[in-house]
Amino acid sequence: MFGHKHPCGEAHQALLDAGYDPEVVKVYGLGPLPMWMQPKRRQVVDLTGSPWVPALELDDGTGIGDSKAIIAWAKANPAPAA
């Protein structure tokens, strides 16, 4: 297969590797489309200031956008042991 991986999949895998079981919400559509064409993406904009995904909402309600930032966060903040 190809060497390129989807940024959303990479961010999701990093969270799994860090011991999290994230809820995945699919927003569909492309980031540059008008918000009325993609209402779920409005939540992403409200959370991160950008329509692009992936985005991660932390338990305290803060958001992290961009797969690289999510991956870095996951590596720096492994889930507590059960």
SVG drawing of the C-alpha trace seen along z (x, -y; Angstrom):
<svg xmlns="http://www.w3.org/2000/svg" viewBox="-26 -30 32 32">
<polyline fill="none" stroke="black" stroke-width="0.4" points="0.0,0.0 1.0,-3.6 3.3,-5.2 0.9,-8.1 -1.4,-7.7 -4.5,-9.8 -3.8,-12.4 -7.0,-11.5 -6.0,-7.8 -2.5,-8.7 -3.9,-10.9 -6.4,-8.2 -3.7,-5.5 -1.5,-7.8 -4.4,-8.1 -4.9,-4.3 -1.2,-3.7 -1.3,-6.1 -4.0,-4.0 -7.1,-6.1 -10.3,-4.9 -11.5,-8.1 -15.0,-8.7 -14.8,-9.3 -17.2,-11.8 -17.1,-11.9 -17.8,-15.3 -17.4,-14.6 -16.9,-17.2 -13.9,-19.3 -12.6,-22.1 -13.0,-24.9 -16.7,-24.2 -19.1,-26.8 -20.3,-26.0 -23.9,-25.7 -22.9,-22.7 -21.2,-20.9 -22.9,-21.8 -20.9,-19.2 -17.7,-21.0 -19.0,-24.1 -18.2,-22.3 -14.7,-21.8 -14.3,-25.5 -15.8,-26.4 -13.3,-24.0 -10.1,-24.8 -10.7,-27.9 -10.2,-26.0 -12.5,-23.9 -9.8,-21.3 -9.7,-17.9 -8.6,-15.9 -9.5,-17.7 -9.3,-16.4 -11.6,-17.7 -10.1,-17.1 -12.1,-16.3 -11.8,-19.9 -13.4,-21.1 -10.2,-22.5 -9.4,-21.5 -6.3,-20.5 -6.3,-20.7 -3.9,-19.3 -2.7,-15.6 0.9,-16.5 -0.3,-18.4 -2.7,-15.6 0.1,-13.0 2.5,-15.1 -0.1,-15.5 -0.8,-11.7 2.9,-10.9 3.3,-13.5 0.1,-12.5 -0.4,-8.7 -3.6,-7.5 -3.4,-6.7 -3.2,-3.0 -6.6,-1.5"/>
</svg>
